[in-house]
Amino acid sequence: MDSQEQGPATTADFDVRVPAGPAHLPSIRIVTAGMAERAGFDSDIVAELVLAVDEACSLLIRRSTEGARLTCHFSVAHHVLLFRAQVSSPSTWVPKTTSFCWRVISSLSDSASTMVDADGVLHIELRRREAALR
């Protein structure tokens, strides 16, 4: 692997914690775009990442317990943006992979996963590489 494929070791990680409500989605979209642009992703991938993260957060918000906080973590390393989000949820099952929302998320990312842990926290993780490395 040459140095260009490796990319920067890490661009700054960034966490966002907001009440789990749709009013906070614009802030998360802005952070997503900023992280992707800072990492050098082209404008098409930035737009796709914003949409994927928006869908993931919307899904989590719909499944959150009343008064819950949505926690999002962004990390960029080696030309890959990693997004992790979680919210406490009364749901004990993960979203169906055949749902429209999940198809949007998975089609706009290189990988996407979801799980509910033993504490009732619903998690979503997605990864996206730069177009040249896909």
C-alpha positions as CSV (number, residue, x, y, z in Angstrom):
1,M,0.0,0.0,0.0
2,D,1.5,3.3,-1.0
3,S,1.4,6.5,1.2
4,Q,-1.5,8.0,-0.9
5,E,-3.7,4.9,-0.2
6,Q,-3.0,5.1,3.5
7,G,-4.0,8.8,3.7
8,P,-3.7,10.8,6.8
9,A,-3.4,8.7,10.0
10,T,-6.4,10.5,11.5
11,T,-8.3,13.7,10.9
12,A,-9.8,14.9,14.1
13,D,-12.6,12.8,15.6
14,F,-15.8,14.7,16.5
15,D,-18.7,13.8,18.8
16,V,-22.2,15.4,18.7
17,R,-24.7,14.9,21.5
18,V,-28.1,16.4,21.1
19,P,-31.7,15.6,22.3
20,A,-33.1,12.9,20.0
21,G,-35.4,15.1,17.9
22,P,-35.7,16.1,14.3
23,A,-34.9,19.8,15.1
24,H,-31.2,18.7,15.6
25,L,-30.8,17.0,12.2
26,P,-29.6,20.1,10.4
27,S,-26.7,20.4,12.9
28,I,-25.7,16.8,12.3
29,R,-25.9,17.3,8.5
30,I,-23.5,20.3,8.8
31,V,-21.0,18.3,10.9
32,T,-21.2,15.4,8.4
33,A,-20.5,17.7,5.4
34,G,-17.7,19.4,7.3
35,M,-16.0,16.2,8.3
36,A,-16.2,14.7,4.8
37,E,-15.0,18.0,3.1
38,R,-12.1,18.3,5.6
39,A,-11.1,14.7,4.7
40,G,-11.0,15.6,1.0
41,F,-14.1,13.7,-0.2
42,D,-15.5,15.0,-3.4
43,S,-18.8,16.8,-3.4
44,D,-20.9,13.8,-4.6
45,I,-19.7,11.7,-1.8
46,V,-20.2,14.5,0.7
47,A,-23.8,14.7,-0.4
48,E,-24.3,11.0,-0.2
49,L,-22.8,10.8,3.3
50,V,-25.0,13.7,4.5
51,L,-28.1,11.7,3.2
52,A,-26.9,8.4,4.7
53,V,-26.2,10.0,8.1
54,D,-29.5,11.9,8.0
55,E,-31.4,8.7,7.3
56,A,-29.5,6.8,10.1
57,C,-30.2,9.6,12.6
58,S,-33.9,9.9,11.6
59,L,-34.3,6.1,12.1
60,L,-32.7,6.4,15.6
61,I,-34.8,9.4,16.5
62,R,-38.0,7.5,15.5
63,R,-37.0,4.6,17.8
64,S,-35.7,6.6,20.7
65,T,-37.2,6.7,24.2
66,E,-38.8,10.0,25.3
67,G,-36.2,12.4,26.5
68,A,-33.3,10.4,25.0
69,R,-30.1,11.9,23.7
70,L,-28.7,11.1,20.3
71,T,-24.9,10.6,20.3
72,C,-23.0,10.7,17.1
73,H,-19.3,10.0,16.6
74,F,-17.4,10.9,13.4
75,S,-13.9,9.7,12.6
76,V,-11.8,9.9,9.4
77,A,-8.7,7.7,8.9
78,H,-7.0,6.4,5.8
79,H,-9.6,7.9,3.4
80,V,-12.5,6.3,5.2
81,L,-15.2,8.2,7.2
82,L,-16.6,6.2,10.1
83,F,-20.0,7.3,11.6
84,R,-21.4,5.8,14.7
85,A,-24.6,6.8,16.4
86,Q,-26.7,5.6,19.3
87,V,-29.8,6.3,21.2
88,S,-31.6,4.6,24.1
89,S,-34.6,2.8,22.7
90,P,-37.6,0.8,23.9
91,S,-37.2,-1.4,20.8
92,T,-35.4,-4.7,21.3
93,W,-35.0,-5.4,17.6
94,V,-32.8,-3.9,14.8
95,P,-34.3,-2.2,11.7
96,K,-35.2,-4.6,8.9
97,T,-32.5,-4.6,6.2
98,T,-35.3,-4.7,3.6
99,S,-36.9,-1.4,4.8
100,F,-36.6,1.6,2.5
101,C,-34.7,3.6,5.1
102,W,-32.1,0.9,5.6
103,R,-31.7,0.4,1.8
104,V,-30.9,4.1,1.5
105,I,-28.4,3.9,4.3
106,S,-26.7,0.8,3.0
107,S,-26.7,2.0,-0.7
108,L,-24.9,5.3,0.2
109,S,-22.3,3.7,2.4
110,D,-19.7,0.9,1.9
111,S,-20.9,-0.9,5.0
112,A,-23.7,-0.4,7.5
113,S,-24.6,-2.3,10.6
114,T,-27.0,-1.9,13.5
115,M,-27.5,-3.6,16.8
116,V,-29.3,-3.3,20.1
117,D,-27.2,-3.9,23.2
118,A,-28.2,-5.4,26.5
119,D,-28.8,-1.9,28.0
120,G,-31.5,-1.1,25.3
121,V,-29.2,1.2,23.3
122,L,-29.8,1.1,19.5
123,H,-26.6,1.6,17.5
124,I,-25.9,2.3,13.8
125,E,-22.5,2.3,12.2
126,L,-21.6,3.2,8.6
127,R,-18.4,3.5,6.7
128,R,-17.6,5.3,3.4
129,R,-14.4,5.4,1.4
130,E,-13.3,8.0,-1.1
131,A,-14.6,7.2,-4.6
132,A,-11.2,6.5,-6.0
133,L,-10.7,3.7,-3.4
134,R,-14.0,2.0,-3.8
